[in-house]
Every structure is written in C-alpha cells, then in structure tokens.
Amino acid sequence: MEVHGRNESNSKLNNIAAGIGVGLAVPLLVFVLYWYAKFYPQFTLGGMFTQFKAEALMKMISLCASPVLLVFYYFNKKQWDQGSKGIIISVVLLLVATLIIKI
C-alpha cells in the first residue's frame, strides 16, 4: 500500500524477527518502568525477583504484556503483516513463560 509516495510494506520493522524483538522489548520496558515507579526505593531489580512469589510474577508478566496489543494494532494499521506475525509469536512466548512459572 502506498502512502504519500512510499511503500509501507518495505519497512525495516516488517519482518518476523523485528516483530518478535519489538513484542518482547515492549513488555520488558513496561516492566522496568513499573518497577521503577513502584518498587525502586525498596528493592533492587534483581532482589525483586527473589522477593516475589510466582503468582505475583505471573500477574506482572500479564500486566506488562498488555501494551503489546497497542503495538500489534499499530503494525496492523501500517499493514506490516510479517511484523504482526512476529508480535503474535512474542505473545505466545510470553504465554508459555507464564504457564511455566505457574507450573
């Protein structure tokens, strides 16, 4: 699809690897921002993982994975189909990580 004379499907983000990278980077960034806003004076980043139970960690992974939906919407709006596939793969990876923590 051409928008303003350029082909949007030729973007560097329109590949599966970039979609996976963005799909995993966004929850990590949200997690670090959440940690910094809520727990920074009390825990170090490494110490927080030892203090939390598996249930709390699952909830935080789920919370941090939610903004990926906005990124997925953006990729679909730009018609970056390959990048969208990568984001779906990253969501499945986060789901598997959550299930492993639960077990």
Residue frames as qw, qx, qy, qz and C-alpha x, y, z in Angstrom:
[[0.000, 0.889, 0.458, 0.000, 0.00, 0.00, 0.00],
 [0.437, 0.294, -0.010, 0.850, 1.41, 3.35, -0.94],
 [0.257, -0.872, -0.366, 0.197, 1.04, 6.24, 1.43],
 [0.049, -0.948, 0.145, 0.281, 2.43, 9.60, 0.34],
 [0.550, 0.731, -0.395, -0.086, 4.52, 8.02, -2.40],
 [0.043, 0.507, -0.846, 0.159, 6.30, 5.38, -0.35],
 [0.741, -0.089, -0.619, -0.243, 5.64, 1.70, 0.08],
 [0.527, -0.599, 0.362, -0.481, 4.77, 0.98, 3.72],
 [0.990, -0.112, 0.024, -0.087, 5.28, -2.77, 3.40],
 [0.743, 0.427, -0.302, 0.418, 9.04, -2.26, 2.83],
 [0.340, -0.836, 0.261, -0.342, 9.67, -1.03, 6.36],
 [0.295, 0.437, -0.798, 0.292, 12.56, -2.46, 8.37],
 [0.399, -0.153, 0.681, -0.595, 10.05, -3.50, 11.03],
 [0.825, 0.207, -0.024, -0.526, 8.04, -5.59, 8.59],
 [0.587, 0.281, -0.759, -0.016, 9.73, -8.91, 9.29],
 [0.802, -0.419, -0.411, -0.109, 9.17, -11.65, 11.82],
 [0.658, -0.066, -0.404, 0.632, 12.43, -11.12, 13.73],
 [0.037, 0.280, -0.130, 0.950, 11.74, -7.42, 14.23],
 [0.602, -0.451, -0.284, -0.595, 8.18, -8.22, 15.34],
 [0.813, -0.320, -0.448, 0.192, 9.47, -10.70, 17.92],
 [0.471, 0.077, -0.306, 0.824, 12.06, -8.19, 19.11],
 [0.208, -0.357, -0.003, -0.911, 9.54, -5.38, 19.47],
 [0.723, -0.400, -0.386, -0.410, 6.99, -7.76, 21.01],
 [0.781, -0.299, -0.422, 0.349, 9.46, -8.81, 23.71],
 [0.363, 0.171, -0.207, 0.892, 11.07, -5.39, 24.21],
 [0.315, -0.526, -0.167, -0.772, 7.80, -3.57, 24.94],
 [0.765, -0.548, -0.311, -0.136, 6.83, -5.75, 27.95],
 [0.723, -0.119, -0.283, 0.619, 10.40, -5.54, 29.26],
 [0.153, 0.340, -0.039, 0.927, 10.34, -1.76, 29.00],
 [0.521, -0.569, -0.226, -0.594, 6.93, -1.57, 30.69],
 [0.829, -0.379, -0.374, 0.171, 8.17, -3.92, 33.44],
 [0.548, 0.023, -0.240, 0.801, 11.23, -1.75, 34.15],
 [0.110, -0.432, -0.059, -0.893, 9.11, 1.41, 34.19],
 [0.697, -0.529, -0.331, -0.352, 6.58, -0.26, 36.51],
 [0.785, -0.255, -0.365, 0.430, 9.34, -1.47, 38.82],
 [0.359, 0.190, -0.154, 0.901, 10.99, 1.94, 38.90],
 [0.300, -0.494, -0.144, -0.804, 7.73, 3.73, 39.65],
 [0.764, -0.487, -0.220, -0.362, 6.52, 1.34, 42.33],
 [0.918, -0.357, -0.096, 0.145, 9.43, -0.54, 43.92],
 [0.553, 0.637, -0.282, 0.457, 12.64, 1.41, 43.26],
 [0.158, -0.710, 0.471, -0.500, 13.43, 2.60, 46.77],
 [0.816, -0.352, 0.327, -0.322, 12.52, -0.76, 48.36],
 [0.897, -0.009, 0.417, 0.148, 14.07, -3.37, 46.05],
 [0.054, -0.505, 0.618, 0.600, 16.83, -3.65, 43.54],
 [0.687, 0.309, -0.345, -0.560, 15.75, -5.11, 40.22],
 [0.494, 0.202, -0.845, 0.022, 17.42, -8.46, 40.98],
 [0.043, -0.018, 0.789, -0.612, 16.18, -8.51, 44.57],
 [0.586, 0.114, 0.089, -0.797, 12.63, -8.00, 43.45],
 [0.703, 0.161, -0.601, -0.345, 12.59, -11.34, 41.63],
 [0.368, 0.061, -0.865, 0.336, 13.66, -13.18, 44.78],
 [0.189, 0.050, 0.543, -0.816, 11.02, -11.45, 46.92],
 [0.628, 0.140, -0.102, -0.759, 8.04, -12.06, 44.68],
 [0.628, 0.042, 0.764, -0.141, 6.13, -15.26, 44.55],
 [0.251, 0.092, 0.792, 0.549, 5.36, -16.97, 41.25],
 [0.138, 0.723, 0.677, -0.003, 1.77, -15.69, 41.30],
 [0.052, -0.868, -0.061, 0.491, 2.85, -12.08, 41.59],
 [0.240, -0.399, 0.599, 0.652, 5.39, -12.56, 38.81],
 [0.259, 0.378, 0.825, 0.333, 2.69, -14.05, 36.56],
 [0.084, 0.864, 0.455, -0.197, 0.44, -11.06, 37.17],
 [0.137, -0.768, 0.218, 0.586, 3.26, -8.67, 36.36],
 [0.282, -0.092, 0.756, 0.583, 4.11, -10.51, 33.12],
 [0.194, 0.611, 0.750, 0.165, 0.45, -10.35, 32.12],
 [0.033, -0.897, -0.225, 0.378, 0.24, -6.67, 33.00],
 [0.203, -0.627, 0.421, 0.623, 3.39, -5.85, 31.08],
 [0.319, 0.104, 0.813, 0.476, 2.29, -7.85, 28.03],
 [0.265, 0.730, 0.581, -0.245, -0.89, -5.80, 27.64],
 [0.111, 0.789, -0.144, -0.588, 0.75, -2.84, 25.83],
 [0.285, -0.153, 0.803, 0.500, 1.84, -5.27, 23.10],
 [0.348, 0.612, 0.710, -0.010, -1.77, -5.07, 21.89],
 [0.145, 0.901, 0.044, -0.406, -1.23, -1.41, 21.05],
 [0.149, -0.545, 0.657, 0.499, 1.92, -2.28, 19.12],
 [0.365, 0.204, 0.882, 0.216, 0.05, -5.07, 17.32],
 [0.306, 0.806, 0.459, -0.216, -2.69, -2.59, 16.39],
 [0.029, 0.828, -0.276, -0.487, -0.08, -0.17, 15.05],
 [0.252, -0.279, 0.822, 0.427, 1.58, -2.90, 12.96],
 [0.359, 0.466, 0.804, 0.083, -1.79, -3.95, 11.54],
 [0.205, 0.877, 0.219, -0.376, -2.69, -0.34, 10.79],
 [0.006, 0.723, -0.503, -0.473, 0.55, 0.01, 8.80],
 [0.918, 0.323, -0.050, -0.224, -0.17, -3.35, 7.12],
 [0.124, 0.615, -0.774, 0.089, 3.11, -4.85, 8.30],
 [0.918, -0.104, -0.182, -0.335, 1.89, -8.44, 8.15],
 [0.762, 0.193, -0.526, 0.324, 5.26, -10.10, 8.79],
 [0.073, 0.364, -0.506, 0.779, 5.92, -7.85, 11.78],
 [0.677, -0.288, 0.095, -0.670, 2.45, -8.65, 13.12],
 [0.918, -0.003, -0.393, -0.051, 3.26, -12.35, 12.90],
 [0.493, 0.279, -0.568, 0.597, 6.38, -11.73, 14.98],
 [0.292, -0.358, 0.353, -0.813, 4.35, -9.91, 17.62],
 [0.873, -0.182, -0.128, -0.435, 1.92, -12.84, 17.81],
 [0.808, 0.134, -0.510, 0.262, 4.89, -15.18, 18.27],
 [0.185, 0.341, -0.527, 0.756, 6.21, -12.99, 21.10],
 [0.599, -0.319, 0.157, -0.717, 2.80, -13.04, 22.80],
 [0.939, -0.055, -0.308, -0.141, 2.80, -16.85, 22.57],
 [0.591, 0.264, -0.555, 0.523, 6.30, -16.88, 24.10],
 [0.177, -0.360, 0.413, -0.818, 5.08, -14.72, 26.98],
 [0.820, -0.210, -0.068, -0.528, 2.14, -17.07, 27.43],
 [0.869, 0.082, -0.464, 0.149, 4.46, -20.07, 27.58],
 [0.291, 0.334, -0.542, 0.714, 6.66, -18.26, 30.13],
 [0.488, -0.336, 0.237, -0.770, 3.59, -17.54, 32.26],
 [0.924, -0.108, -0.220, -0.295, 2.49, -21.17, 32.08],
 [0.707, 0.215, -0.551, 0.389, 5.96, -22.40, 33.04],
 [0.010, -0.359, 0.486, -0.797, 6.01, -20.09, 36.05],
 [0.709, -0.268, 0.044, -0.651, 2.56, -21.35, 37.07],
 [0.937, -0.024, -0.347, -0.035, 3.65, -24.96, 36.97]]
